[in-house]
Amino acid sequence: MIQELARNSGVPCEKLNIEGYPANEILRVAEDNKVDIIVMGSIGKTGLGDFLLGGVAGKVVMKSKVPVLVVPIKDFD
C-alpha cells in the first residue's frame, strides 16, 4: 500500500526486509543511504507516555540525525 501511494505520487520507494532491532536498523539504513527524512507509521499501541520514553518510533525520533515524520496508522485506513 505505501509503495503504491509513493509510486502514484512520484516518490521513490524501496521495500526492504531486514532482521534486527527495528529502531537500530531503521537508523542504520537511513544513515547508510543518506536519506533526507524518515517517514514511519505509529499505531499508538503504547500511548503517548511510552511513545516519548520507548517504542520504535520514539527511539527513532530521539536518535535520528535527519527529520522523522511519524504518521498515525489510522491515516492510511
HTML snippet that shows the backbone in 3Dmol.js (N, CA, C, O; Angstrom):
<script src="https://3Dmol.org/build/3Dmol-min.js"></script>
<div id="view" style="width:600px;height:400px;position:relative"></div>
<script>
const pdb = `
ATOM      1  N   MET A   1       0.819  -1.195   0.000  1.00  0.00           N
ATOM      2  CA  MET A   1       0.000   0.000   0.000  1.00  0.00           C
ATOM      3  C   MET A   1       0.864   1.260   0.000  1.00  0.00           C
ATOM      4  O   MET A   1       0.604   2.179  -0.776  1.00  0.00           O
ATOM      5  N   ILE A   2       1.887   1.319   0.856  1.00  0.00           N
ATOM      6  CA  ILE A   2       2.747   2.501   0.911  1.00  0.00           C
ATOM      7  C   ILE A   2       3.497   2.666  -0.399  1.00  0.00           C
ATOM      8  O   ILE A   2       3.636   3.779  -0.906  1.00  0.00           O
ATOM      9  N   GLN A   3       3.984   1.549  -0.951  1.00  0.00           N
ATOM     10  CA  GLN A   3       4.695   1.629  -2.224  1.00  0.00           C
ATOM     11  C   GLN A   3       3.787   2.190  -3.314  1.00  0.00           C
ATOM     12  O   GLN A   3       4.232   2.987  -4.140  1.00  0.00           O
ATOM     13  N   GLU A   4       2.543   1.789  -3.323  1.00  0.00           N
ATOM     14  CA  GLU A   4       1.590   2.281  -4.315  1.00  0.00           C
ATOM     15  C   GLU A   4       1.343   3.781  -4.135  1.00  0.00           C
ATOM     16  O   GLU A   4       1.313   4.528  -5.113  1.00  0.00           O
ATOM     17  N   LEU A   5       1.167   4.215  -2.891  1.00  0.00           N
ATOM     18  CA  LEU A   5       0.977   5.648  -2.630  1.00  0.00           C
ATOM     19  C   LEU A   5       2.188   6.448  -3.088  1.00  0.00           C
ATOM     20  O   LEU A   5       2.044   7.504  -3.704  1.00  0.00           O
ATOM     21  N   ALA A   6       3.374   5.946  -2.788  1.00  0.00           N
ATOM     22  CA  ALA A   6       4.598   6.641  -3.198  1.00  0.00           C
ATOM     23  C   ALA A   6       4.702   6.684  -4.714  1.00  0.00           C
ATOM     24  O   ALA A   6       4.951   7.741  -5.295  1.00  0.00           O
ATOM     25  N   ARG A   7       4.514   5.547  -5.348  1.00  0.00           N
ATOM     26  CA  ARG A   7       4.614   5.464  -6.810  1.00  0.00           C
ATOM     27  C   ARG A   7       3.637   6.420  -7.475  1.00  0.00           C
ATOM     28  O   ARG A   7       3.999   7.117  -8.422  1.00  0.00           O
ATOM     29  N   ASN A   8       2.409   6.459  -6.990  1.00  0.00           N
ATOM     30  CA  ASN A   8       1.389   7.347  -7.566  1.00  0.00           C
ATOM     31  C   ASN A   8       1.718   8.815  -7.360  1.00  0.00           C
ATOM     32  O   ASN A   8       1.222   9.673  -8.090  1.00  0.00           O
ATOM     33  N   SER A   9       2.556   9.107  -6.365  1.00  0.00           N
ATOM     34  CA  SER A   9       2.954  10.485  -6.080  1.00  0.00           C
ATOM     35  C   SER A   9       4.304  10.838  -6.688  1.00  0.00           C
ATOM     36  O   SER A   9       4.766  11.972  -6.560  1.00  0.00           O
ATOM     37  N   GLY A  10       4.941   9.867  -7.352  1.00  0.00           N
ATOM     38  CA  GLY A  10       6.237  10.117  -7.965  1.00  0.00           C
ATOM     39  C   GLY A  10       7.398  10.118  -6.976  1.00  0.00           C
ATOM     40  O   GLY A  10       8.454  10.684  -7.257  1.00  0.00           O
ATOM     41  N   VAL A  11       7.208   9.489  -5.826  1.00  0.00           N
ATOM     42  CA  VAL A  11       8.240   9.445  -4.789  1.00  0.00           C
ATOM     43  C   VAL A  11       8.944   8.086  -4.848  1.00  0.00           C
ATOM     44  O   VAL A  11       8.287   7.046  -4.811  1.00  0.00           O
ATOM     45  N   PRO A  12      10.282   8.093  -4.941  1.00  0.00           N
ATOM     46  CA  PRO A  12      10.992   6.807  -4.946  1.00  0.00           C
ATOM     47  C   PRO A  12      10.747   6.061  -3.639  1.00  0.00           C
ATOM     48  O   PRO A  12      10.750   6.662  -2.565  1.00  0.00           O
ATOM     49  N   CYS A  13      10.535   4.757  -3.733  1.00  0.00           N
ATOM     50  CA  CYS A  13      10.256   3.943  -2.564  1.00  0.00           C
ATOM     51  C   CYS A  13      10.836   2.554  -2.798  1.00  0.00           C
ATOM     52  O   CYS A  13      10.637   1.960  -3.858  1.00  0.00           O
ATOM     53  N   GLU A  14      11.552   2.044  -1.807  1.00  0.00           N
ATOM     54  CA  GLU A  14      12.127   0.713  -1.905  1.00  0.00           C
ATOM     55  C   GLU A  14      11.723  -0.084  -0.674  1.00  0.00           C
ATOM     56  O   GLU A  14      11.864   0.395   0.451  1.00  0.00           O
ATOM     57  N   LYS A  15      11.228  -1.284  -0.881  1.00  0.00           N
ATOM     58  CA  LYS A  15      10.823  -2.152   0.220  1.00  0.00           C
ATOM     59  C   LYS A  15      12.023  -2.993   0.645  1.00  0.00           C
ATOM     60  O   LYS A  15      12.687  -3.605  -0.192  1.00  0.00           O
ATOM     61  N   LEU A  16      12.297  -3.020   1.945  1.00  0.00           N
ATOM     62  CA  LEU A  16      13.403  -3.803   2.490  1.00  0.00           C
ATOM     63  C   LEU A  16      12.887  -4.713   3.591  1.00  0.00           C
ATOM     64  O   LEU A  16      12.029  -4.315   4.379  1.00  0.00           O
ATOM     65  N   ASN A  17      13.398  -5.912   3.648  1.00  0.00           N
ATOM     66  CA  ASN A  17      13.126  -6.834   4.754  1.00  0.00           C
ATOM     67  C   ASN A  17      14.447  -7.071   5.464  1.00  0.00           C
ATOM     68  O   ASN A  17      15.345  -7.711   4.918  1.00  0.00           O
ATOM     69  N   ILE A  18      14.564  -6.559   6.673  1.00  0.00           N
ATOM     70  CA  ILE A  18      15.820  -6.608   7.411  1.00  0.00           C
ATOM     71  C   ILE A  18      15.560  -7.179   8.796  1.00  0.00           C
ATOM     72  O   ILE A  18      14.566  -6.840   9.439  1.00  0.00           O
ATOM     73  N   GLU A  19      16.449  -8.040   9.250  1.00  0.00           N
ATOM     74  CA  GLU A  19      16.332  -8.588  10.596  1.00  0.00           C
ATOM     75  C   GLU A  19      17.172  -7.773  11.560  1.00  0.00           C
ATOM     76  O   GLU A  19      18.220  -7.242  11.194  1.00  0.00           O
ATOM     77  N   GLY A  20      16.704  -7.680  12.787  1.00  0.00           N
ATOM     78  CA  GLY A  20      17.436  -6.966  13.816  1.00  0.00           C
ATOM     79  C   GLY A  20      16.484  -6.151  14.667  1.00  0.00           C
ATOM     80  O   GLY A  20      15.264  -6.252  14.534  1.00  0.00           O
ATOM     81  N   TYR A  21      17.060  -5.340  15.545  1.00  0.00           N
ATOM     82  CA  TYR A  21      16.254  -4.475  16.391  1.00  0.00           C
ATOM     83  C   TYR A  21      15.722  -3.328  15.522  1.00  0.00           C
ATOM     84  O   TYR A  21      16.519  -2.580  14.956  1.00  0.00           O
ATOM     85  N   PRO A  22      14.390  -3.170  15.401  1.00  0.00           N
ATOM     86  CA  PRO A  22      13.810  -2.229  14.441  1.00  0.00           C
ATOM     87  C   PRO A  22      14.368  -0.798  14.481  1.00  0.00           C
ATOM     88  O   PRO A  22      14.741  -0.261  13.439  1.00  0.00           O
ATOM     89  N   ALA A  23      14.429  -0.184  15.646  1.00  0.00           N
ATOM     90  CA  ALA A  23      14.896   1.211  15.707  1.00  0.00           C
ATOM     91  C   ALA A  23      16.334   1.316  15.208  1.00  0.00           C
ATOM     92  O   ALA A  23      16.658   2.212  14.428  1.00  0.00           O
ATOM     93  N   ASN A  24      17.192   0.407  15.653  1.00  0.00           N
ATOM     94  CA  ASN A  24      18.594   0.437  15.211  1.00  0.00           C
ATOM     95  C   ASN A  24      18.710   0.239  13.711  1.00  0.00           C
ATOM     96  O   ASN A  24      19.499   0.919  13.056  1.00  0.00           O
ATOM     97  N   GLU A  25      17.938  -0.679  13.163  1.00  0.00           N
ATOM     98  CA  GLU A  25      18.024  -0.966  11.731  1.00  0.00           C
ATOM     99  C   GLU A  25      17.481   0.186  10.896  1.00  0.00           C
ATOM    100  O   GLU A  25      18.038   0.504   9.845  1.00  0.00           O
ATOM    101  N   ILE A  26      16.409   0.808  11.347  1.00  0.00           N
ATOM    102  CA  ILE A  26      15.864   1.972  10.630  1.00  0.00           C
ATOM    103  C   ILE A  26      16.914   3.083  10.585  1.00  0.00           C
ATOM    104  O   ILE A  26      17.143   3.683   9.535  1.00  0.00           O
ATOM    105  N   LEU A  27      17.542   3.351  11.713  1.00  0.00           N
ATOM    106  CA  LEU A  27      18.566   4.400  11.768  1.00  0.00           C
ATOM    107  C   LEU A  27      19.782   4.036  10.923  1.00  0.00           C
ATOM    108  O   LEU A  27      20.351   4.901  10.257  1.00  0.00           O
ATOM    109  N   ARG A  28      20.185   2.770  10.942  1.00  0.00           N
ATOM    110  CA  ARG A  28      21.341   2.336  10.157  1.00  0.00           C
ATOM    111  C   ARG A  28      21.075   2.474   8.660  1.00  0.00           C
ATOM    112  O   ARG A  28      21.913   2.992   7.920  1.00  0.00           O
ATOM    113  N   VAL A  29      19.914   2.011   8.219  1.00  0.00           N
ATOM    114  CA  VAL A  29      19.566   2.096   6.801  1.00  0.00           C
ATOM    115  C   VAL A  29      19.464   3.555   6.364  1.00  0.00           C
ATOM    116  O   VAL A  29      19.905   3.908   5.270  1.00  0.00           O
ATOM    117  N   ALA A  30      18.890   4.396   7.205  1.00  0.00           N
ATOM    118  CA  ALA A  30      18.781   5.823   6.883  1.00  0.00           C
ATOM    119  C   ALA A  30      20.159   6.444   6.711  1.00  0.00           C
ATOM    120  O   ALA A  30      20.385   7.209   5.773  1.00  0.00           O
ATOM    121  N   GLU A  31      21.075   6.121   7.609  1.00  0.00           N
ATOM    122  CA  GLU A  31      22.425   6.683   7.516  1.00  0.00           C
ATOM    123  C   GLU A  31      23.184   6.112   6.319  1.00  0.00           C
ATOM    124  O   GLU A  31      23.827   6.859   5.582  1.00  0.00           O
ATOM    125  N   ASP A  32      23.116   4.803   6.121  1.00  0.00           N
ATOM    126  CA  ASP A  32      23.819   4.164   5.004  1.00  0.00           C
ATOM    127  C   ASP A  32      23.354   4.700   3.660  1.00  0.00           C
ATOM    128  O   ASP A  32      24.144   4.785   2.720  1.00  0.00           O
ATOM    129  N   ASN A  33      22.081   5.062   3.559  1.00  0.00           N
ATOM    130  CA  ASN A  33      21.507   5.517   2.292  1.00  0.00           C
ATOM    131  C   ASN A  33      21.364   7.033   2.209  1.00  0.00           C
ATOM    132  O   ASN A  33      20.805   7.554   1.244  1.00  0.00           O
ATOM    133  N   LYS A  34      21.864   7.738   3.214  1.00  0.00           N
ATOM    134  CA  LYS A  34      21.833   9.211   3.237  1.00  0.00           C
ATOM    135  C   LYS A  34      20.443   9.755   2.910  1.00  0.00           C
ATOM    136  O   LYS A  34      20.280  10.609   2.039  1.00  0.00           O
ATOM    137  N   VAL A  35      19.436   9.233   3.639  1.00  0.00           N
ATOM    138  CA  VAL A  35      18.066   9.679   3.401  1.00  0.00           C
ATOM    139  C   VAL A  35      17.868  11.104   3.925  1.00  0.00           C
ATOM    140  O   VAL A  35      18.581  11.553   4.822  1.00  0.00           O
ATOM    141  N   ASP A  36      16.898  11.797   3.355  1.00  0.00           N
ATOM    142  CA  ASP A  36      16.585  13.170   3.758  1.00  0.00           C
ATOM    143  C   ASP A  36      15.593  13.214   4.917  1.00  0.00           C
ATOM    144  O   ASP A  36      15.613  14.140   5.729  1.00  0.00           O
ATOM    145  N   ILE A  37      14.733  12.210   4.984  1.00  0.00           N
ATOM    146  CA  ILE A  37      13.702  12.156   6.015  1.00  0.00           C
ATOM    147  C   ILE A  37      13.290  10.704   6.229  1.00  0.00           C
ATOM    148  O   ILE A  37      13.304   9.901   5.296  1.00  0.00           O
ATOM    149  N   ILE A  38      12.926  10.378   7.457  1.00  0.00           N
ATOM    150  CA  ILE A  38      12.383   9.062   7.780  1.00  0.00           C
ATOM    151  C   ILE A  38      10.893   9.259   8.014  1.00  0.00           C
ATOM    152  O   ILE A  38      10.493  10.087   8.831  1.00  0.00           O
ATOM    153  N   VAL A  39      10.075   8.499   7.299  1.00  0.00           N
ATOM    154  CA  VAL A  39       8.630   8.544   7.487  1.00  0.00           C
ATOM    155  C   VAL A  39       8.214   7.176   7.995  1.00  0.00           C
ATOM    156  O   VAL A  39       8.501   6.153   7.372  1.00  0.00           O
ATOM    157  N   MET A  40       7.536   7.169   9.132  1.00  0.00           N
ATOM    158  CA  MET A  40       7.121   5.894   9.695  1.00  0.00           C
ATOM    159  C   MET A  40       5.746   6.010  10.317  1.00  0.00           C
ATOM    160  O   MET A  40       5.326   7.080  10.759  1.00  0.00           O
ATOM    161  N   GLY A  41       5.060   4.888  10.339  1.00  0.00           N
ATOM    162  CA  GLY A  41       3.736   4.838  10.935  1.00  0.00           C
ATOM    163  C   GLY A  41       3.822   4.496  12.409  1.00  0.00           C
ATOM    164  O   GLY A  41       4.788   3.886  12.866  1.00  0.00           O
ATOM    165  N   SER A  42       2.814   4.891  13.135  1.00  0.00           N
ATOM    166  CA  SER A  42       2.705   4.551  14.546  1.00  0.00           C
ATOM    167  C   SER A  42       1.274   4.145  14.823  1.00  0.00           C
ATOM    168  O   SER A  42       0.335   4.876  14.510  1.00  0.00           O
ATOM    169  N   ILE A  43       1.116   2.968  15.415  1.00  0.00           N
ATOM    170  CA  ILE A  43      -0.237   2.512  15.720  1.00  0.00           C
ATOM    171  C   ILE A  43      -0.717   3.044  17.062  1.00  0.00           C
ATOM    172  O   ILE A  43      -1.877   2.853  17.428  1.00  0.00           O
ATOM    173  N   GLY A  44       0.171   3.713  17.801  1.00  0.00           N
ATOM    174  CA  GLY A  44      -0.224   4.312  19.067  1.00  0.00           C
ATOM    175  C   GLY A  44      -0.627   3.291  20.103  1.00  0.00           C
ATOM    176  O   GLY A  44      -1.407   3.594  21.006  1.00  0.00           O
ATOM    177  N   LYS A  45      -0.109   2.095  19.987  1.00  0.00           N
ATOM    178  CA  LYS A  45      -0.492   0.994  20.869  1.00  0.00           C
ATOM    179  C   LYS A  45      -0.100   1.237  22.319  1.00  0.00           C
ATOM    180  O   LYS A  45      -0.797   0.799  23.235  1.00  0.00           O
ATOM    181  N   THR A  46       1.014   1.934  22.531  1.00  0.00           N
ATOM    182  CA  THR A  46       1.515   2.082  23.891  1.00  0.00           C
ATOM    183  C   THR A  46       1.157   3.413  24.531  1.00  0.00           C
ATOM    184  O   THR A  46       1.433   3.609  25.714  1.00  0.00           O
ATOM    185  N   GLY A  47       0.565   4.314  23.807  1.00  0.00           N
ATOM    186  CA  GLY A  47       0.182   5.604  24.377  1.00  0.00           C
ATOM    187  C   GLY A  47       1.296   6.624  24.314  1.00  0.00           C
ATOM    188  O   GLY A  47       2.445   6.288  24.024  1.00  0.00           O
ATOM    189  N   LEU A  48       0.954   7.864  24.585  1.00  0.00           N
ATOM    190  CA  LEU A  48       1.903   8.970  24.461  1.00  0.00           C
ATOM    191  C   LEU A  48       3.085   8.830  25.404  1.00  0.00           C
ATOM    192  O   LEU A  48       4.221   9.075  24.996  1.00  0.00           O
ATOM    193  N   GLY A  49       2.857   8.450  26.631  1.00  0.00           N
ATOM    194  CA  GLY A  49       3.955   8.313  27.587  1.00  0.00           C
ATOM    195  C   GLY A  49       5.004   7.326  27.117  1.00  0.00           C
ATOM    196  O   GLY A  49       6.199   7.611  27.192  1.00  0.00           O
ATOM    197  N   ASP A  50       4.580   6.179  26.638  1.00  0.00           N
ATOM    198  CA  ASP A  50       5.524   5.179  26.147  1.00  0.00           C
ATOM    199  C   ASP A  50       6.164   5.630  24.845  1.00  0.00           C
ATOM    200  O   ASP A  50       7.324   5.311  24.582  1.00  0.00           O
ATOM    201  N   PHE A  51       5.419   6.373  24.021  1.00  0.00           N
ATOM    202  CA  PHE A  51       5.996   6.882  22.772  1.00  0.00           C
ATOM    203  C   PHE A  51       7.190   7.768  23.091  1.00  0.00           C
ATOM    204  O   PHE A  51       8.224   7.682  22.429  1.00  0.00           O
ATOM    205  N   LEU A  52       7.055   8.616  24.097  1.00  0.00           N
ATOM    206  CA  LEU A  52       8.133   9.533  24.432  1.00  0.00           C
ATOM    207  C   LEU A  52       9.297   8.831  25.124  1.00  0.00           C
ATOM    208  O   LEU A  52      10.440   9.276  25.015  1.00  0.00           O
ATOM    209  N   LEU A  53       9.021   7.755  25.826  1.00  0.00           N
ATOM    210  CA  LEU A  53      10.057   7.080  26.593  1.00  0.00           C
ATOM    211  C   LEU A  53      10.572   5.804  25.949  1.00  0.00           C
ATOM    212  O   LEU A  53      11.650   5.332  26.309  1.00  0.00           O
ATOM    213  N   GLY A  54       9.854   5.249  25.033  1.00  0.00           N
ATOM    214  CA  GLY A  54      10.248   3.976  24.443  1.00  0.00           C
ATOM    215  C   GLY A  54       9.524   3.737  23.149  1.00  0.00           C
ATOM    216  O   GLY A  54       8.974   4.664  22.554  1.00  0.00           O
ATOM    217  N   GLY A  55       9.520   2.507  22.712  1.00  0.00           N
ATOM    218  CA  GLY A  55       8.881   2.167  21.451  1.00  0.00           C
ATOM    219  C   GLY A  55       9.791   2.509  20.287  1.00  0.00           C
ATOM    220  O   GLY A  55      10.701   3.329  20.409  1.00  0.00           O
ATOM    221  N   VAL A  56       9.530   1.868  19.154  1.00  0.00           N
ATOM    222  CA  VAL A  56      10.386   2.045  17.988  1.00  0.00           C
ATOM    223  C   VAL A  56      10.349   3.488  17.490  1.00  0.00           C
ATOM    224  O   VAL A  56      11.398   4.101  17.290  1.00  0.00           O
ATOM    225  N   ALA A  57       9.149   4.035  17.288  1.00  0.00           N
ATOM    226  CA  ALA A  57       9.045   5.397  16.764  1.00  0.00           C
ATOM    227  C   ALA A  57       9.729   6.396  17.689  1.00  0.00           C
ATOM    228  O   ALA A  57      10.444   7.282  17.221  1.00  0.00           O
ATOM    229  N   GLY A  58       9.519   6.264  18.984  1.00  0.00           N
ATOM    230  CA  GLY A  58      10.135   7.182  19.943  1.00  0.00           C
ATOM    231  C   GLY A  58      11.646   7.128  19.904  1.00  0.00           C
ATOM    232  O   GLY A  58      12.305   8.166  19.956  1.00  0.00           O
ATOM    233  N   LYS A  59      12.207   5.927  19.812  1.00  0.00           N
ATOM    234  CA  LYS A  59      13.661   5.791  19.761  1.00  0.00           C
ATOM    235  C   LYS A  59      14.230   6.351  18.465  1.00  0.00           C
ATOM    236  O   LYS A  59      15.293   6.971  18.467  1.00  0.00           O
ATOM    237  N   VAL A  60      13.529   6.136  17.363  1.00  0.00           N
ATOM    238  CA  VAL A  60      13.994   6.689  16.089  1.00  0.00           C
ATOM    239  C   VAL A  60      13.953   8.216  16.142  1.00  0.00           C
ATOM    240  O   VAL A  60      14.901   8.879  15.721  1.00  0.00           O
ATOM    241  N   VAL A  61      12.863   8.768  16.654  1.00  0.00           N
ATOM    242  CA  VAL A  61      12.748  10.230  16.764  1.00  0.00           C
ATOM    243  C   VAL A  61      13.875  10.802  17.612  1.00  0.00           C
ATOM    244  O   VAL A  61      14.470  11.817  17.248  1.00  0.00           O
ATOM    245  N   MET A  62      14.174  10.166  18.735  1.00  0.00           N
ATOM    246  CA  MET A  62      15.191  10.696  19.651  1.00  0.00           C
ATOM    247  C   MET A  62      16.613  10.567  19.113  1.00  0.00           C
ATOM    248  O   MET A  62      17.462  11.405  19.414  1.00  0.00           O
ATOM    249  N   LYS A  63      16.886   9.531  18.322  1.00  0.00           N
ATOM    250  CA  LYS A  63      18.259   9.263  17.914  1.00  0.00           C
ATOM    251  C   LYS A  63      18.587   9.630  16.473  1.00  0.00           C
ATOM    252  O   LYS A  63      19.756   9.600  16.088  1.00  0.00           O
ATOM    253  N   SER A  64      17.597   9.971  15.674  1.00  0.00           N
ATOM    254  CA  SER A  64      17.826  10.236  14.254  1.00  0.00           C
ATOM    255  C   SER A  64      18.585  11.543  14.025  1.00  0.00           C
ATOM    256  O   SER A  64      18.387  12.536  14.726  1.00  0.00           O
ATOM    257  N   LYS A  65      19.456  11.507  13.026  1.00  0.00           N
ATOM    258  CA  LYS A  65      20.196  12.704  12.617  1.00  0.00           C
ATOM    259  C   LYS A  65      19.446  13.473  11.531  1.00  0.00           C
ATOM    260  O   LYS A  65      19.827  14.588  11.176  1.00  0.00           O
ATOM    261  N   VAL A  66      18.368  12.865  11.002  1.00  0.00           N
ATOM    262  CA  VAL A  66      17.543  13.521   9.980  1.00  0.00           C
ATOM    263  C   VAL A  66      16.126  13.653  10.535  1.00  0.00           C
ATOM    264  O   VAL A  66      15.771  12.967  11.494  1.00  0.00           O
ATOM    265  N   PRO A  67      15.315  14.527   9.941  1.00  0.00           N
ATOM    266  CA  PRO A  67      13.938  14.676  10.412  1.00  0.00           C
ATOM    267  C   PRO A  67      13.162  13.356  10.322  1.00  0.00           C
ATOM    268  O   PRO A  67      13.394  12.543   9.427  1.00  0.00           O
ATOM    269  N   VAL A  68      12.238  13.165  11.267  1.00  0.00           N
ATOM    270  CA  VAL A  68      11.383  11.976  11.296  1.00  0.00           C
ATOM    271  C   VAL A  68       9.929  12.441  11.325  1.00  0.00           C
ATOM    272  O   VAL A  68       9.540  13.250  12.167  1.00  0.00           O
ATOM    273  N   LEU A  69       9.139  11.920  10.397  1.00  0.00           N
ATOM    274  CA  LEU A  69       7.709  12.202  10.355  1.00  0.00           C
ATOM    275  C   LEU A  69       6.985  10.935  10.787  1.00  0.00           C
ATOM    276  O   LEU A  69       7.071   9.904  10.120  1.00  0.00           O
ATOM    277  N   VAL A  70       6.270  11.018  11.909  1.00  0.00           N
ATOM    278  CA  VAL A  70       5.516   9.871  12.414  1.00  0.00           C
ATOM    279  C   VAL A  70       4.047  10.106  12.076  1.00  0.00           C
ATOM    280  O   VAL A  70       3.447  11.100  12.487  1.00  0.00           O
ATOM    281  N   VAL A  71       3.484   9.166  11.317  1.00  0.00           N
ATOM    282  CA  VAL A  71       2.111   9.291  10.844  1.00  0.00           C
ATOM    283  C   VAL A  71       1.250   8.257  11.555  1.00  0.00           C
ATOM    284  O   VAL A  71       1.571   7.069  11.531  1.00  0.00           O
ATOM    285  N   PRO A  72       0.162   8.687  12.189  1.00  0.00           N
ATOM    286  CA  PRO A  72      -0.738   7.704  12.811  1.00  0.00           C
ATOM    287  C   PRO A  72      -1.239   6.733  11.755  1.00  0.00           C
ATOM    288  O   PRO A  72      -1.673   7.157  10.684  1.00  0.00           O
ATOM    289  N   ILE A  73      -1.186   5.458  12.033  1.00  0.00           N
ATOM    290  CA  ILE A  73      -1.544   4.432  11.076  1.00  0.00           C
ATOM    291  C   ILE A  73      -2.992   4.583  10.597  1.00  0.00           C
ATOM    292  O   ILE A  73      -3.317   4.193   9.475  1.00  0.00           O
ATOM    293  N   LYS A  74      -3.861   5.147  11.442  1.00  0.00           N
ATOM    294  CA  LYS A  74      -5.257   5.333  11.040  1.00  0.00           C
ATOM    295  C   LYS A  74      -5.382   6.236   9.828  1.00  0.00           C
ATOM    296  O   LYS A  74      -6.396   6.182   9.132  1.00  0.00           O
ATOM    297  N   ASP A  75      -4.370   7.076   9.548  1.00  0.00           N
ATOM    298  CA  ASP A  75      -4.409   7.942   8.370  1.00  0.00           C
ATOM    299  C   ASP A  75      -4.376   7.150   7.072  1.00  0.00           C
ATOM    300  O   ASP A  75      -4.694   7.693   6.014  1.00  0.00           O
ATOM    301  N   PHE A  76      -3.995   5.866   7.131  1.00  0.00           N
ATOM    302  CA  PHE A  76      -3.902   5.039   5.931  1.00  0.00           C
ATOM    303  C   PHE A  76      -5.102   4.146   5.741  1.00  0.00           C
ATOM    304  O   PHE A  76      -5.163   3.390   4.771  1.00  0.00           O
ATOM    305  N   ASP A  77      -6.065   4.216   6.654  1.00  0.00           N
ATOM    306  CA  ASP A  77      -7.268   3.369   6.534  1.00  0.00           C
ATOM    307  C   ASP A  77      -8.174   3.884   5.448  1.00  0.00           C
ATOM    308  O   ASP A  77      -9.231   3.305   5.199  1.00  0.00           O
TER     309      ASP A  77
END
`;
const viewer = $3Dmol.createViewer("view");
viewer.addModel(pdb, "pdb");
viewer.setStyle({}, {cartoon: {color: "spectrum"}});
viewer.zoomTo();
viewer.render();
</script>
